[in-house]
Amino acid sequence: MSNQNAHKPGYKHTPLGWIPEEWEVKEVGEIAKISSGGTPDRKNTGYWNGSIPWISTSLIDFNTITKADQFITEAGLKASSAKMFEPGTILMAMYGQGKTRGKVAKLGIRASTNQACAALIVDKTVNVDFLFQNFLHNYNNIRKLSNTGSQENLNGELIKSINIKLPTSLEQRQIAAILSTWDEAISKTQQLITQLQQRNKGLLQALLRPKTGWKEKKLSEIFERVIRRNTVANNNVVTISARRGFVKQNDFFKKIVASDILDNYFLIHKGEFSYNKSYSNGYDWGAIKRLNNFDEAVVTTLYICFRIKNENVHSGDFFEFFFDACLLDRGLSKIAHEGGRAHGLLNVTPKDFFSLNVCVPNYNEQLRIFNILSVAKSELSLYEQKLATLQRQKKGLMQKLFTGEVRVKLN
């Protein structure tokens, strides 16, 4: 509830805080008709794979839905509680996996939905895009409205009770138009990021594919194991995230899961590598990461830690990209012993790990490859930073526009 507008001339106090005098506070049930869909019998093949788009909550992600991934027949529509909804209908996920509940989407096509989607047919006096953006802005608050049964779900009555700060029709259109400009910039940046990710993936595959003159070596010829114990009482306990690299354990788990006594943990130095034998989504054979963000860190002895023997012969920068490309996966799949996936941990011994063969170029070629990949990675990082800035700017702008703290010029 904003107090920025408190007692300012032209503002009034409401249950949702201070808003411009010409604004109103209305419940969603006053400005939209709430409906939902249904699911035809899965066992009846005559109800599925027809021509009618059928939307489930998996497609609802603060977006405009322009295509479906499932279709039902006319018979399936008639035999179930599924209904047809027109373009411009706002869909809100009432329940679903993870963060799905409370997400919204706007239909860009005529489609049916399942029962987990609330369909909001918005009154013509209200701008659909304004209401969609308002729901997006209030996503976390909407999630808190869910019932407190065995499953935290939304329902039609709860959605009807959501209060909306409603500007005049003209101001609604102006606010929606301003936010759509940010959405367009965000969407274009996201598309560029996707293209750069695909380009970088192609570069990795092309540059790291073994070529004439490359030599096959065992890991033990290039690296030596690090078994340095934490005798200096370092308490910087980190874990390896397959996607984020080394992360402070407290940041990753939201708590410290390591033992209070850290003497027996491994102490690794900046530039050294560790292999986390835990498999995760997209990393079936674990992840190898290089310590870059800390001068020293403490890791579990379940990790296999190692460093380059001679940095004048092999480049740690090159091998960071090499391991990130998961080029050891084929070899790891052969040495991970059967039954070794208990508790999510692969049964890979240090001896077997260092016996793996890799095909690598000479030192100068390693540096050349690193330089190319580093430039490509930096370019991607710049666009990722730009995306984060745009999203942060939009979030701040929404806060000011939806409270009336900043008023738009009415044309």
Secondary structure, DSSP 8 states (H G I E B T S, - for coil): -B-TTTT-TTEEEETTEEEETT-EEEEHHHHEEEEE-----TT-GGGEEEEEEEE-GGG-SSEEE---S-EE-HHHHHTSS--EE-TT-EEEESS-STT-TT-EEEESS-EEE-TTEEEEEE-TTS-HHHHHHHHHHTHHHHHHTS--SSS----HHHHHT-EEEE--HHHHHHHHHHHHHHHHHHHHHHHHHHHHHHHHHHHHHHHHS--TT-EEEEHHHHEEE---B-TT----BEEEETTTEEEEHHHHHSS--S-S--TTSEEEETT-EEEE-B-BTTBTT-EEEE--S-SEEEE-TTSEEEEES-TTTS-HHHHHHHHHTTTTHHHHHHHS-TTTTGGGB----HHHHHT-EEEE--HHHHHHHHHHHHHHHHHHHHHHHHHHHHHHHHHHHHHHHTTTSS-----
